[in-house]
């Protein structure tokens, strides 16, 4: 229980947020999350302004991107200063206390594709609002920059997806106090806002859960696959006990960028329509001859019916070399022609096919890290209506690693979907899944 002391009016917080005052020295990080109307930003803004009046501090209010000062929490702070007639000078890019000389600055961390840490040296308080948008790459650079003794970092957020970088990084950190607060926990929440929340709950329960309850979305509109469907893919239920033609596809995603890995994935049929990612091998080897030998060795061990290799960029020479030893090796051209009319290129085709398999519960993916990479994968629509998949480089920046496991699995499913007939060529009734003039060996 908090001590029996009378707080100034500016610190009249919802009860759930009182630890921000009474336990302020107990934690280095504060993660305040929840839905609309919980008073997260208002409370942290008031606390920071109160601290600025007590002693000289340097405060940075930041977010992932900030095109103008109005994108920041600047307006919240200015309104509170006006409401309580606080002794600050308000400039167009900073706020300074007249007596203590406390300074509040505003930053967009991502500028022109780079993380900007200018002005963070010597910061006593870092407040990151809309922290659900902070990428892993930004987090890894910004947080270690705050090195001053007794410095505090505040995160305020309405979680977007369940693996937001900030939440994953800090929710279980013993040096972080995590508080979830919603509109019904906030004694200052206006009645008209409560009415909007209840109306949303009646009309659109899914939106209500995210907007007002602060729960992460099962699938944000720009993400490829829903979290719940990926969870179900970890272990498929009710696989039929039947006779079926067994088929195996091995796909290799070849390293194309610094830090990337080569990943080979084997997918096998476990029923007439169900498949499982059964084996995976990863390696990081700049010597292309060693990579070629590794692929041929795995092909011999796993004995797949279909072998498909990444044949774009730096992968093409390896593909050509492997093809000499394994003539029926297939080429996957991520930037090449798609079989689907709604896919911008072959990589989009592959990921949309992977989505179909996951959505229909045809594919079991036991590997947690592969599912994580798929969960973060985003799609977007081009002007002509086709779908393109987020670039590997962009996803790597967001999650801190290249989605090589996901790409390798995607290629395996692409191979199974379009070239299964190659494994059935010895059967009397050959099945061709797609009639196309596209040459898979080119």
Secondary structure, DSSP 8 states (H G I E B T S, - for coil): ---S----GGG---GGGTHHHHTTTT-SEEEEE--TTS-HHHHHHHHHHHHHHHS--EEEEEES--SSGGGTTHHHHHHHHHHHT-SEEE-SSEEEETTT--EEEEEESEETTEE--TT-TT-SEEEESSGGG--HHHHHHHHHH--STT-EEEEEE--SSTT-HHHHHHTT-TTEEEEE--GGG-TT--HHHHHHHHHHHHH-HHHHHHHTT----SS-TTBSS-HHHHHHHTS------------EEEEEE---STT--EEEEEEEESSSS-EEEEEEEEE--S-HHHHHHHHHHHHHHH--SEEEEE-STTHHHHHHHHHHHSTT-EEE-TTS--SSTTBSSHHHHHHHHHHHHHHTT-EE---HHHHHHHHH-BEEE-TTS-EEE--HHHHHHHHSS--HHHHHHHHHHHHHHHHGGGTTTTSSS---S------TT-
